[in-house]
Amino acid sequence: MGSGHDLRIDRRYDAYFRNTQVINEFSQNVDEFNTETFRDAGKYEVVDLKNSEKFGHVVIYGGPAQ
């Protein structure tokens, strides 16, 4: 998952998605700033940048290849 390397928190090297929107079970946009964060991945890292200046809500992820 991701680039196969440890995170650098740099979009030139890390896998990411931007302008993230959260949709609930009623197909409504919800305020992503009030959602829970889950972390259950062993070797992988996920960083949630909720208010990136250029890209909105950004999630950066990755980790070493297994």
All heavy atoms as TSV, in Angstrom:
chain	resi	resn	atom	element	x	y	z
A	1	MET	N	N	0.850	-1.164	0.000
A	1	MET	CA	C	0.000	0.000	0.000
A	1	MET	C	C	0.898	1.230	0.000
A	1	MET	O	O	1.804	1.330	0.810
A	1	MET	CB	C	-0.881	-0.012	1.248
A	1	MET	CG	C	-1.766	1.182	1.361
A	1	MET	SD	S	-2.966	1.031	2.684
A	1	MET	CE	C	-2.120	1.870	3.996
A	2	GLY	N	N	0.692	2.124	-0.891
A	2	GLY	CA	C	1.494	3.336	-0.933
A	2	GLY	C	C	2.720	3.179	-1.803
A	2	GLY	O	O	2.749	2.416	-2.763
A	3	SER	N	N	3.771	3.897	-1.430
A	3	SER	CA	C	4.983	3.941	-2.246
A	3	SER	C	C	5.954	2.806	-1.954
A	3	SER	O	O	6.910	2.619	-2.689
A	3	SER	CB	C	5.696	5.274	-2.012
A	3	SER	OG	O	6.144	5.350	-0.677
A	4	GLY	N	N	5.764	2.078	-0.866
A	4	GLY	CA	C	6.697	1.025	-0.480
A	4	GLY	C	C	7.816	1.520	0.410
A	4	GLY	O	O	8.740	0.788	0.726
A	5	HIS	N	N	7.752	2.778	0.833
A	5	HIS	CA	C	8.763	3.380	1.697
A	5	HIS	C	C	8.093	3.977	2.927
A	5	HIS	O	O	6.895	4.235	2.922
A	5	HIS	CB	C	9.522	4.486	0.959
A	5	HIS	CG	C	10.191	4.002	-0.287
A	5	HIS	ND1	N	11.378	3.302	-0.270
A	5	HIS	CD2	C	9.837	4.097	-1.586
A	5	HIS	CE1	C	11.724	2.995	-1.508
A	5	HIS	NE2	N	10.796	3.470	-2.325
A	6	ASP	N	N	8.890	4.229	3.969
A	6	ASP	CA	C	8.369	4.920	5.144
A	6	ASP	C	C	7.895	6.314	4.740
A	6	ASP	O	O	8.426	6.924	3.796
A	6	ASP	CB	C	9.438	5.041	6.224
A	6	ASP	CG	C	9.772	3.689	6.846
A	6	ASP	OD1	O	8.868	2.825	6.896
A	6	ASP	OD2	O	10.928	3.503	7.269
A	7	LEU	N	N	6.910	6.825	5.478
A	7	LEU	CA	C	6.367	8.143	5.154
A	7	LEU	C	C	7.397	9.247	5.343
A	7	LEU	O	O	8.174	9.229	6.289
A	7	LEU	CB	C	5.166	8.453	6.038
A	7	LEU	CG	C	3.872	7.735	5.717
A	7	LEU	CD1	C	2.757	8.262	6.610
A	7	LEU	CD2	C	3.483	7.890	4.274
A	8	ARG	N	N	7.372	10.206	4.431
A	8	ARG	CA	C	8.194	11.409	4.549
A	8	ARG	C	C	7.319	12.636	4.799
A	8	ARG	O	O	7.832	13.720	5.000
A	8	ARG	CB	C	8.989	11.644	3.263
A	8	ARG	CG	C	9.998	10.583	2.975
A	8	ARG	CD	C	10.792	10.975	1.759
A	8	ARG	NE	N	11.717	9.909	1.393
A	8	ARG	CZ	C	12.614	10.033	0.446
A	8	ARG	NH1	N	12.721	11.159	-0.229
A	8	ARG	NH2	N	13.416	9.030	0.171
A	9	ILE	N	N	6.013	12.469	4.705
A	9	ILE	CA	C	5.045	13.568	4.763
A	9	ILE	C	C	5.394	14.594	3.680
A	9	ILE	O	O	5.508	15.787	3.906
A	9	ILE	CB	C	4.972	14.239	6.157
A	9	ILE	CG1	C	4.957	13.205	7.264
A	9	ILE	CG2	C	3.745	15.152	6.248
A	9	ILE	CD1	C	3.773	12.261	7.245
A	10	ASP	N	N	5.545	14.095	2.481
A	10	ASP	CA	C	5.896	14.912	1.326
A	10	ASP	C	C	5.192	14.319	0.109
A	10	ASP	O	O	5.434	13.166	-0.250
A	10	ASP	CB	C	7.409	14.898	1.128
A	10	ASP	CG	C	7.882	15.825	0.029
A	10	ASP	OD1	O	7.144	16.027	-0.963
A	10	ASP	OD2	O	8.999	16.351	0.160
A	11	ARG	N	N	4.321	15.089	-0.511
A	11	ARG	CA	C	3.510	14.554	-1.609
A	11	ARG	C	C	4.333	14.127	-2.820
A	11	ARG	O	O	3.846	13.415	-3.678
A	11	ARG	CB	C	2.419	15.534	-2.004
A	11	ARG	CG	C	2.924	16.820	-2.587
A	11	ARG	CD	C	1.770	17.772	-2.887
A	11	ARG	NE	N	2.249	19.070	-3.264
A	11	ARG	CZ	C	2.605	19.408	-4.489
A	11	ARG	NH1	N	2.528	18.542	-5.462
A	11	ARG	NH2	N	3.047	20.618	-4.754
A	12	ARG	N	N	5.594	14.517	-2.897
A	12	ARG	CA	C	6.448	14.060	-4.000
A	12	ARG	C	C	6.856	12.606	-3.835
A	12	ARG	O	O	7.227	11.951	-4.805
A	12	ARG	CB	C	7.690	14.940	-4.106
A	12	ARG	CG	C	7.369	16.376	-4.534
A	12	ARG	CD	C	8.599	17.222	-4.533
A	12	ARG	NE	N	9.079	17.316	-3.140
A	12	ARG	CZ	C	10.232	17.862	-2.789
A	12	ARG	NH1	N	11.035	18.344	-3.698
A	12	ARG	NH2	N	10.579	17.922	-1.524
A	13	TYR	N	N	6.800	12.087	-2.593
A	13	TYR	CA	C	7.262	10.735	-2.315
A	13	TYR	C	C	6.169	9.800	-1.798
A	13	TYR	O	O	6.250	8.596	-1.998
A	13	TYR	CB	C	8.388	10.766	-1.273
A	13	TYR	CG	C	9.578	11.581	-1.725
A	13	TYR	CD1	C	9.758	12.873	-1.269
A	13	TYR	CD2	C	10.513	11.053	-2.614
A	13	TYR	CE1	C	10.844	13.631	-1.688
A	13	TYR	CE2	C	11.597	11.799	-3.036
A	13	TYR	CZ	C	11.758	13.088	-2.570
A	13	TYR	OH	O	12.819	13.832	-2.984
A	14	ASP	N	N	5.197	10.334	-1.102
A	14	ASP	CA	C	4.181	9.516	-0.440
A	14	ASP	C	C	2.929	9.373	-1.295
A	14	ASP	O	O	2.606	10.242	-2.098
A	14	ASP	CB	C	3.775	10.153	0.892
A	14	ASP	CG	C	4.943	10.303	1.838
A	14	ASP	OD1	O	5.793	9.395	1.866
A	14	ASP	OD2	O	4.995	11.318	2.550
A	15	ALA	N	N	2.217	8.271	-1.090
A	15	ALA	CA	C	0.906	8.095	-1.709
A	15	ALA	C	C	-0.094	8.927	-0.906
A	15	ALA	O	O	0.004	9.040	0.312
A	15	ALA	CB	C	0.517	6.633	-1.699
A	16	TYR	N	N	-1.050	9.536	-1.584
A	16	TYR	CA	C	-2.039	10.355	-0.878
A	16	TYR	C	C	-3.300	10.500	-1.718
A	16	TYR	O	O	-3.317	10.230	-2.906
A	16	TYR	CB	C	-1.465	11.738	-0.544
A	16	TYR	CG	C	-1.242	12.627	-1.746
A	16	TYR	CD1	C	-2.212	13.536	-2.147
A	16	TYR	CD2	C	-0.062	12.570	-2.472
A	16	TYR	CE1	C	-2.006	14.365	-3.240
A	16	TYR	CE2	C	0.152	13.384	-3.566
A	16	TYR	CZ	C	-0.827	14.278	-3.945
A	16	TYR	OH	O	-0.625	15.086	-5.028
A	17	PHE	N	N	-4.357	10.902	-1.052
A	17	PHE	CA	C	-5.532	11.383	-1.764
A	17	PHE	C	C	-5.950	12.688	-1.117
A	17	PHE	O	O	-5.690	12.930	0.050
A	17	PHE	CB	C	-6.668	10.344	-1.838
A	17	PHE	CG	C	-7.034	9.650	-0.577
A	17	PHE	CD1	C	-8.082	10.099	0.200
A	17	PHE	CD2	C	-6.351	8.507	-0.173
A	17	PHE	CE1	C	-8.448	9.440	1.360
A	17	PHE	CE2	C	-6.712	7.831	0.970
A	17	PHE	CZ	C	-7.760	8.306	1.745
A	18	ARG	N	N	-6.569	13.554	-1.895
A	18	ARG	CA	C	-6.844	14.915	-1.435
A	18	ARG	C	C	-8.296	15.294	-1.690
A	18	ARG	O	O	-9.011	14.602	-2.408
A	18	ARG	CB	C	-5.904	15.896	-2.111
A	18	ARG	CG	C	-6.094	15.959	-3.609
A	18	ARG	CD	C	-5.055	16.829	-4.242
A	18	ARG	NE	N	-5.403	17.083	-5.641
A	18	ARG	CZ	C	-4.658	17.737	-6.466
A	18	ARG	NH1	N	-3.520	18.225	-6.060
A	18	ARG	NH2	N	-5.041	17.929	-7.695
A	19	ASN	N	N	-8.682	16.441	-1.105
A	19	ASN	CA	C	-10.064	16.925	-1.188
A	19	ASN	C	C	-11.043	15.825	-0.777
A	19	ASN	O	O	-12.065	15.599	-1.411
A	19	ASN	CB	C	-10.388	17.441	-2.588
A	19	ASN	CG	C	-9.613	18.690	-2.922
A	19	ASN	OD1	O	-9.417	19.548	-2.074
A	19	ASN	ND2	N	-9.152	18.783	-4.144
A	20	THR	N	N	-10.703	15.151	0.312
A	20	THR	CA	C	-11.489	14.032	0.808
A	20	THR	C	C	-12.845	14.500	1.316
A	20	THR	O	O	-12.936	15.523	1.984
A	20	THR	CB	C	-10.739	13.340	1.961
A	20	THR	OG1	O	-9.435	13.006	1.506
A	20	THR	CG2	C	-11.450	12.111	2.431
A	21	GLN	N	N	-13.869	13.737	0.982
A	21	GLN	CA	C	-15.204	13.984	1.514
A	21	GLN	C	C	-15.699	12.709	2.174
A	21	GLN	O	O	-15.406	11.610	1.716
A	21	GLN	CB	C	-16.170	14.387	0.411
A	21	GLN	CG	C	-15.815	15.698	-0.246
A	21	GLN	CD	C	-16.803	16.058	-1.334
A	21	GLN	OE1	O	-17.623	15.253	-1.749
A	21	GLN	NE2	N	-16.732	17.280	-1.797
A	22	VAL	N	N	-16.446	12.862	3.239
A	22	VAL	CA	C	-17.004	11.722	3.955
A	22	VAL	C	C	-18.507	11.693	3.698
A	22	VAL	O	O	-19.194	12.694	3.893
A	22	VAL	CB	C	-16.713	11.814	5.469
A	22	VAL	CG1	C	-17.344	10.657	6.214
A	22	VAL	CG2	C	-15.213	11.874	5.705
A	23	ILE	N	N	-18.998	10.544	3.264
A	23	ILE	CA	C	-20.419	10.362	2.955
A	23	ILE	C	C	-20.998	9.363	3.951
A	23	ILE	O	O	-20.425	8.290	4.160
A	23	ILE	CB	C	-20.611	9.825	1.511
A	23	ILE	CG1	C	-19.867	10.689	0.495
A	23	ILE	CG2	C	-22.081	9.688	1.165
A	23	ILE	CD1	C	-20.373	12.096	0.372
A	24	ASN	N	N	-22.146	9.689	4.552
A	24	ASN	CA	C	-22.756	8.764	5.511
A	24	ASN	C	C	-23.689	7.783	4.812
A	24	ASN	O	O	-23.813	7.781	3.583
A	24	ASN	CB	C	-23.468	9.528	6.636
A	24	ASN	CG	C	-24.680	10.303	6.157
A	24	ASN	OD1	O	-25.188	10.119	5.053
A	24	ASN	ND2	N	-25.168	11.191	7.014
A	25	GLU	N	N	-24.339	6.941	5.609
A	25	GLU	CA	C	-25.204	5.902	5.054
A	25	GLU	C	C	-26.442	6.449	4.348
A	25	GLU	O	O	-27.135	5.724	3.636
A	25	GLU	CB	C	-25.623	4.909	6.153
A	25	GLU	CG	C	-26.487	5.497	7.247
A	25	GLU	CD	C	-25.684	6.097	8.402
A	25	GLU	OE1	O	-24.480	6.351	8.250
A	25	GLU	OE2	O	-26.288	6.333	9.451
A	26	PHE	N	N	-26.716	7.751	4.510
A	26	PHE	CA	C	-27.851	8.390	3.839
A	26	PHE	C	C	-27.417	9.178	2.599
A	26	PHE	O	O	-28.145	10.005	2.081
A	26	PHE	CB	C	-28.588	9.316	4.811
A	26	PHE	CG	C	-29.029	8.621	6.065
A	26	PHE	CD1	C	-28.399	8.889	7.269
A	26	PHE	CD2	C	-30.040	7.681	6.040
A	26	PHE	CE1	C	-28.783	8.246	8.433
A	26	PHE	CE2	C	-30.433	7.023	7.200
A	26	PHE	CZ	C	-29.800	7.308	8.391
A	27	SER	N	N	-26.173	8.933	2.156
A	27	SER	CA	C	-25.580	9.604	0.990
A	27	SER	C	C	-25.472	11.114	1.182
A	27	SER	O	O	-25.570	11.884	0.234
A	27	SER	CB	C	-26.372	9.286	-0.280
A	27	SER	OG	O	-26.334	7.909	-0.543
A	28	GLN	N	N	-25.241	11.530	2.428
A	28	GLN	CA	C	-25.077	12.946	2.740
A	28	GLN	C	C	-23.622	13.222	3.097
A	28	GLN	O	O	-22.965	12.411	3.752
A	28	GLN	CB	C	-25.955	13.338	3.930
A	28	GLN	CG	C	-27.429	13.119	3.700
A	28	GLN	CD	C	-28.220	13.233	4.992
A	28	GLN	OE1	O	-27.737	12.884	6.064
A	28	GLN	NE2	N	-29.453	13.703	4.877
A	29	ASN	N	N	-23.130	14.374	2.663
A	29	ASN	CA	C	-21.809	14.830	3.064
A	29	ASN	C	C	-21.822	15.138	4.554
A	29	ASN	O	O	-22.730	15.796	5.030
A	29	ASN	CB	C	-21.454	16.116	2.309
A	29	ASN	CG	C	-20.276	15.971	1.420
A	29	ASN	OD1	O	-19.463	15.085	1.578
A	29	ASN	ND2	N	-20.175	16.863	0.461
A	30	VAL	N	N	-20.832	14.676	5.287
A	30	VAL	CA	C	-20.734	14.992	6.713
A	30	VAL	C	C	-19.446	15.750	6.975
A	30	VAL	O	O	-18.509	15.721	6.177
A	30	VAL	CB	C	-20.799	13.715	7.591
A	30	VAL	CG1	C	-22.125	13.018	7.431
A	30	VAL	CG2	C	-19.670	12.760	7.270
A	31	ASP	N	N	-19.406	16.427	8.098
A	31	ASP	CA	C	-18.236	17.218	8.481
A	31	ASP	C	C	-17.093	16.270	8.845
A	31	ASP	O	O	-17.097	15.655	9.908
A	31	ASP	CB	C	-18.602	18.105	9.657
A	31	ASP	CG	C	-17.452	18.980	10.118
A	31	ASP	OD1	O	-16.417	19.029	9.420
A	31	ASP	OD2	O	-17.597	19.617	11.168
A	32	GLU	N	N	-16.107	16.163	7.966
A	32	GLU	CA	C	-15.010	15.215	8.196
A	32	GLU	C	C	-14.122	15.611	9.361
A	32	GLU	O	O	-13.337	14.813	9.851
A	32	GLU	CB	C	-14.167	15.028	6.930
A	32	GLU	CG	C	-13.347	16.214	6.533
A	32	GLU	CD	C	-14.047	17.161	5.579
A	32	GLU	OE1	O	-15.243	17.048	5.347
A	32	GLU	OE2	O	-13.358	18.054	5.054
A	33	PHE	N	N	-14.242	16.836	9.842
A	33	PHE	CA	C	-13.415	17.258	10.970
A	33	PHE	C	C	-13.898	16.648	12.276
A	33	PHE	O	O	-13.192	16.652	13.268
A	33	PHE	CB	C	-13.381	18.779	11.073
A	33	PHE	CG	C	-12.737	19.410	9.869
A	33	PHE	CD1	C	-13.503	20.074	8.941
A	33	PHE	CD2	C	-11.377	19.297	9.663
A	33	PHE	CE1	C	-12.905	20.634	7.822
A	33	PHE	CE2	C	-10.779	19.845	8.536
A	33	PHE	CZ	C	-11.550	20.519	7.624
A	34	ASN	N	N	-15.101	16.108	12.288
A	34	ASN	CA	C	-15.643	15.503	13.499
A	34	ASN	C	C	-15.760	13.986	13.385
A	34	ASN	O	O	-16.521	13.377	14.127
A	34	ASN	CB	C	-17.014	16.113	13.825
A	34	ASN	CG	C	-16.895	17.559	14.227
A	34	ASN	OD1	O	-15.969	17.945	14.932
A	34	ASN	ND2	N	-17.803	18.386	13.756
A	35	THR	N	N	-15.048	13.369	12.473
A	35	THR	CA	C	-15.100	11.922	12.329
A	35	THR	C	C	-13.992	11.270	13.152
A	35	THR	O	O	-12.992	11.901	13.484
A	35	THR	CB	C	-14.967	11.497	10.856
A	35	THR	OG1	O	-13.753	12.033	10.337
A	35	THR	CG2	C	-16.134	11.989	10.028
A	36	GLU	N	N	-14.175	9.997	13.461
A	36	GLU	CA	C	-13.181	9.260	14.230
A	36	GLU	C	C	-12.021	8.829	13.337
A	36	GLU	O	O	-12.193	8.616	12.149
A	36	GLU	CB	C	-13.806	7.999	14.819
A	36	GLU	CG	C	-14.823	8.263	15.893
A	36	GLU	CD	C	-15.372	6.966	16.447
A	36	GLU	OE1	O	-14.625	6.284	17.173
A	36	GLU	OE2	O	-16.516	6.653	16.133
A	37	THR	N	N	-10.851	8.704	13.939
A	37	THR	CA	C	-9.685	8.185	13.241
A	37	THR	C	C	-9.409	6.779	13.751
A	37	THR	O	O	-9.416	6.546	14.955
A	37	THR	CB	C	-8.456	9.075	13.509
A	37	THR	OG1	O	-8.733	10.387	13.035
A	37	THR	CG2	C	-7.226	8.533	12.810
A	38	PHE	N	N	-9.188	5.855	12.838
A	38	PHE	CA	C	-8.897	4.473	13.203
A	38	PHE	C	C	-7.492	4.124	12.746
A	38	PHE	O	O	-7.082	4.490	11.662
A	38	PHE	CB	C	-9.901	3.520	12.532
A	38	PHE	CG	C	-11.304	3.731	13.005
A	38	PHE	CD1	C	-12.166	4.543	12.310
A	38	PHE	CD2	C	-11.751	3.107	14.154
A	38	PHE	CE1	C	-13.449	4.745	12.740
A	38	PHE	CE2	C	-13.046	3.295	14.594
A	38	PHE	CZ	C	-13.900	4.115	13.888
A	39	ARG	N	N	-6.783	3.406	13.580
A	39	ARG	CA	C	-5.452	2.948	13.209
A	39	ARG	C	C	-5.332	1.486	13.627
A	39	ARG	O	O	-5.315	1.171	14.799
A	39	ARG	CB	C	-4.377	3.774	13.893
A	39	ARG	CG	C	-2.972	3.234	13.598
A	39	ARG	CD	C	-1.928	4.066	14.233
A	39	ARG	NE	N	-1.792	5.255	13.405
A	39	ARG	CZ	C	-1.004	6.265	13.695
A	39	ARG	NH1	N	-0.321	6.266	14.790
A	39	ARG	NH2	N	-0.916	7.290	12.899
A	40	ASP	N	N	-5.282	0.604	12.646
A	40	ASP	CA	C	-5.147	-0.809	12.972
A	40	ASP	C	C	-4.122	-1.501	12.085
A	40	ASP	O	O	-3.988	-2.697	12.099
A	40	ASP	CB	C	-6.490	-1.529	12.879
A	40	ASP	CG	C	-7.079	-1.499	11.487
A	40	ASP	OD1	O	-6.497	-0.884	10.589
A	40	ASP	OD2	O	-8.140	-2.113	11.301
A	41	ALA	N	N	-3.411	-0.718	11.318
A	41	ALA	CA	C	-2.408	-1.298	10.421
A	41	ALA	C	C	-1.077	-1.387	11.154
A	41	ALA	O	O	-0.631	-0.426	11.769
A	41	ALA	CB	C	-2.279	-0.443	9.173
A	42	GLY	N	N	-0.431	-2.516	11.073
A	42	GLY	CA	C	0.823	-2.735	11.783
A	42	GLY	C	C	1.985	-1.921	11.259
A	42	GLY	O	O	2.486	-1.030	11.915
A	43	LYS	N	N	2.446	-2.188	10.041
A	43	LYS	CA	C	3.635	-1.537	9.502
A	43	LYS	C	C	3.318	-0.273	8.704
A	43	LYS	O	O	4.206	0.506	8.421
A	43	LYS	CB	C	4.396	-2.503	8.599
A	43	LYS	CG	C	5.017	-3.647	9.343
A	43	LYS	CD	C	5.875	-4.473	8.427
A	43	LYS	CE	C	6.564	-5.577	9.186
A	43	LYS	NZ	N	7.509	-6.291	8.364
A	44	TYR	N	N	2.086	-0.097	8.339
A	44	TYR	CA	C	1.725	1.052	7.523
A	44	TYR	C	C	1.413	2.257	8.387
A	44	TYR	O	O	0.961	2.126	9.505
A	44	TYR	CB	C	0.523	0.731	6.641
A	44	TYR	CG	C	0.807	-0.346	5.647
A	44	TYR	CD1	C	0.251	-1.602	5.775
A	44	TYR	CD2	C	1.663	-0.112	4.574
A	44	TYR	CE1	C	0.523	-2.602	4.868
A	44	TYR	CE2	C	1.941	-1.110	3.670
A	44	TYR	CZ	C	1.368	-2.353	3.809
A	44	TYR	OH	O	1.650	-3.331	2.919
A	45	GLU	N	N	1.655	3.425	7.822
A	45	GLU	CA	C	1.348	4.665	8.519
A	45	GLU	C	C	0.322	5.445	7.715
A	45	GLU	O	O	0.302	5.399	6.487
A	45	GLU	CB	C	2.595	5.522	8.668
A	45	GLU	CG	C	3.678	4.912	9.516
A	45	GLU	CD	C	4.873	5.829	9.590
A	45	GLU	OE1	O	4.808	6.805	10.359
A	45	GLU	OE2	O	5.828	5.579	8.861
A	46	VAL	N	N	-0.538	6.162	8.433
A	46	VAL	CA	C	-1.525	7.030	7.808
A	46	VAL	C	C	-1.482	8.351	8.548
A	46	VAL	O	O	-1.501	8.385	9.774
A	46	VAL	CB	C	-2.941	6.430	7.898
A	46	VAL	CG1	C	-3.963	7.389	7.309
A	46	VAL	CG2	C	-3.004	5.088	7.202
A	47	VAL	N	N	-1.409	9.445	7.805
A	47	VAL	CA	C	-1.433	10.781	8.391
A	47	VAL	C	C	-2.613	11.522	7.790
A	47	VAL	O	O	-2.770	11.579	6.573
A	47	VAL	CB	C	-0.115	11.543	8.111
A	47	VAL	CG1	C	-0.194	12.958	8.636
A	47	VAL	CG2	C	1.052	10.801	8.724
A	48	ASP	N	N	-3.442	12.068	8.649
A	48	ASP	CA	C	-4.655	12.763	8.249
A	48	ASP	C	C	-4.429	14.261	8.418
A	48	ASP	O	O	-4.386	14.762	9.530
A	48	ASP	CB	C	-5.799	12.278	9.131
A	48	ASP	CG	C	-7.159	12.723	8.649
A	48	ASP	OD1	O	-7.243	13.371	7.594
A	48	ASP	OD2	O	-8.142	12.410	9.342
A	49	LEU	N	N	-4.216	14.970	7.311
A	49	LEU	CA	C	-4.032	16.421	7.334
A	49	LEU	C	C	-5.379	17.057	7.015
A	49	LEU	O	O	-5.762	17.175	5.860
A	49	LEU	CB	C	-2.986	16.842	6.300
A	49	LEU	CG	C	-1.624	16.162	6.417
A	49	LEU	CD1	C	-0.728	16.562	5.248
A	49	LEU	CD2	C	-0.968	16.503	7.735
A	50	LYS	N	N	-6.100	17.446	8.035
A	50	LYS	CA	C	-7.495	17.846	7.848
A	50	LYS	C	C	-7.678	19.219	7.230
A	50	LYS	O	O	-8.761	19.555	6.802
A	50	LYS	CB	C	-8.228	17.761	9.179
A	50	LYS	CG	C	-8.347	16.333	9.648
A	50	LYS	CD	C	-9.188	16.205	10.868
A	50	LYS	CE	C	-9.303	14.734	11.230
A	50	LYS	NZ	N	-10.168	14.491	12.340
A	51	ASN	N	N	-6.660	20.037	7.181
A	51	ASN	CA	C	-6.852	21.362	6.600
A	51	ASN	C	C	-5.607	21.802	5.850
A	51	ASN	O	O	-4.991	22.797	6.174
A	51	ASN	CB	C	-7.208	22.379	7.686
A	51	ASN	CG	C	-7.784	23.648	7.098
A	51	ASN	OD1	O	-8.156	23.687	5.929
A	51	ASN	ND2	N	-7.849	24.695	7.882
A	52	SER	N	N	-5.245	21.049	4.836
A	52	SER	CA	C	-4.091	21.398	4.018
A	52	SER	C	C	-4.429	22.632	3.200
A	52	SER	O	O	-5.510	22.734	2.629
A	52	SER	CB	C	-3.750	20.228	3.094
A	52	SER	OG	O	-2.729	20.581	2.215
A	53	GLU	N	N	-3.515	23.566	3.129
A	53	GLU	CA	C	-3.774	24.853	2.482
A	53	GLU	C	C	-4.170	24.720	1.012
A	53	GLU	O	O	-5.126	25.329	0.561
A	53	GLU	CB	C	-2.540	25.741	2.609
A	53	GLU	CG	C	-2.768	27.163	2.153
A	53	GLU	CD	C	-1.568	28.029	2.436
A	53	GLU	OE1	O	-1.046	27.981	3.556
A	53	GLU	OE2	O	-1.152	28.741	1.506
A	54	LYS	N	N	-3.454	23.899	0.249
A	54	LYS	CA	C	-3.711	23.798	-1.186
A	54	LYS	C	C	-4.681	22.684	-1.559
A	54	LYS	O	O	-5.358	22.763	-2.565
A	54	LYS	CB	C	-2.407	23.568	-1.946
A	54	LYS	CG	C	-1.480	24.742	-1.950
A	54	LYS	CD	C	-0.271	24.439	-2.798
A	54	LYS	CE	C	0.668	25.620	-2.840
A	54	LYS	NZ	N	1.826	25.353	-3.681
A	55	PHE	N	N	-4.732	21.611	-0.760
A	55	PHE	CA	C	-5.436	20.403	-1.187
A	55	PHE	C	C	-6.625	20.031	-0.330
A	55	PHE	O	O	-7.153	18.934	-0.461
A	55	PHE	CB	C	-4.457	19.225	-1.233
A	55	PHE	CG	C	-3.349	19.416	-2.209
A	55	PHE	CD1	C	-2.041	19.436	-1.783
A	55	PHE	CD2	C	-3.608	19.576	-3.556
A	55	PHE	CE1	C	-1.000	19.615	-2.682
A	55	PHE	CE2	C	-2.578	19.752	-4.463
A	55	PHE	CZ	C	-1.279	19.777	-4.028
A	56	GLY	N	N	-7.069	20.875	0.587
A	56	GLY	CA	C	-8.202	20.522	1.431
A	56	GLY	C	C	-7.841	19.414	2.394
A	56	GLY	O	O	-6.748	19.375	2.940
A	57	HIS	N	N	-8.745	18.479	2.590
A	57	HIS	CA	C	-8.526	17.357	3.508
A	57	HIS	C	C	-7.677	16.312	2.800
A	57	HIS	O	O	-8.103	15.715	1.829
A	57	HIS	CB	C	-9.880	16.777	3.906
A	57	HIS	CG	C	-9.804	15.758	4.982
A	57	HIS	ND1	N	-10.916	15.273	5.584
A	57	HIS	CD2	C	-8.772	15.123	5.576
A	57	HIS	CE1	C	-10.587	14.381	6.490
A	57	HIS	NE2	N	-9.277	14.276	6.500
A	58	VAL	N	N	-6.460	16.094	3.290
A	58	VAL	CA	C	-5.501	15.181	2.662
A	58	VAL	C	C	-5.215	14.001	3.588
A	58	VAL	O	O	-5.043	14.186	4.798
A	58	VAL	CB	C	-4.169	15.903	2.345
A	58	VAL	CG1	C	-3.152	14.940	1.774
A	58	VAL	CG2	C	-4.399	17.057	1.410
A	59	VAL	N	N	-5.174	12.813	3.034
A	59	VAL	CA	C	-4.760	11.621	3.775
A	59	VAL	C	C	-3.528	11.063	3.070
A	59	VAL	O	O	-3.566	10.758	1.891
A	59	VAL	CB	C	-5.879	10.562	3.833
A	59	VAL	CG1	C	-5.386	9.309	4.533
A	59	VAL	CG2	C	-7.109	11.129	4.523
A	60	ILE	N	N	-2.416	10.988	3.811
A	60	ILE	CA	C	-1.150	10.461	3.285
A	60	ILE	C	C	-0.967	9.067	3.883
A	60	ILE	O	O	-1.183	8.872	5.075
A	60	ILE	CB	C	0.023	11.365	3.678
A	60	ILE	CG1	C	-0.178	12.775	3.120
A	60	ILE	CG2	C	1.342	10.788	3.209
A	60	ILE	CD1	C	0.830	13.777	3.623
A	61	TYR	N	N	-0.537	8.109	3.085
A	61	TYR	CA	C	-0.401	6.740	3.584
A	61	TYR	C	C	0.765	6.037	2.926
A	61	TYR	O	O	1.226	6.426	1.875
A	61	TYR	CB	C	-1.697	5.949	3.372
A	61	TYR	CG	C	-2.103	5.836	1.928
A	61	TYR	CD1	C	-1.758	4.708	1.189
A	61	TYR	CD2	C	-2.833	6.833	1.301
A	61	TYR	CE1	C	-2.124	4.597	-0.143
A	61	TYR	CE2	C	-3.198	6.728	-0.018
A	61	TYR	CZ	C	-2.851	5.605	-0.728
A	61	TYR	OH	O	-3.205	5.502	-2.046
A	62	GLY	N	N	1.245	4.992	3.585
A	62	GLY	CA	C	2.307	4.199	3.010
A	62	GLY	C	C	3.048	3.393	4.058
A	62	GLY	O	O	2.715	3.428	5.231
A	63	GLY	N	N	4.033	2.698	3.607
A	63	GLY	CA	C	4.843	1.865	4.489
A	63	GLY	C	C	5.726	0.954	3.652
A	63	GLY	O	O	5.570	0.862	2.441
A	64	PRO	N	N	6.661	0.311	4.314
A	64	PRO	CA	C	7.593	-0.563	3.576
A	64	PRO	C	C	6.895	-1.768	2.968
A	64	PRO	O	O	5.912	-2.255	3.505
A	64	PRO	CB	C	8.594	-0.990	4.649
A	64	PRO	CG	C	7.870	-0.826	5.939
A	64	PRO	CD	C	6.905	0.297	5.738
A	65	ALA	N	N	7.412	-2.212	1.865
A	65	ALA	CA	C	6.870	-3.415	1.221
A	65	ALA	C	C	7.131	-4.626	2.096
A	65	ALA	O	O	8.152	-4.696	2.775
A	65	ALA	CB	C	7.525	-3.622	-0.146
A	66	GLN	N	N	6.208	-5.560	2.100
A	66	GLN	CA	C	6.372	-6.739	2.956
A	66	GLN	C	C	6.986	-7.876	2.173
A	66	GLN	O	O	6.818	-8.106	1.074
A	66	GLN	CB	C	5.050	-7.178	3.520
A	66	GLN	CG	C	4.534	-6.185	4.519
A	66	GLN	CD	C	3.269	-6.694	5.213
A	66	GLN	OE1	O	2.738	-7.738	4.887
A	66	GLN	NE2	N	2.821	-5.935	6.165
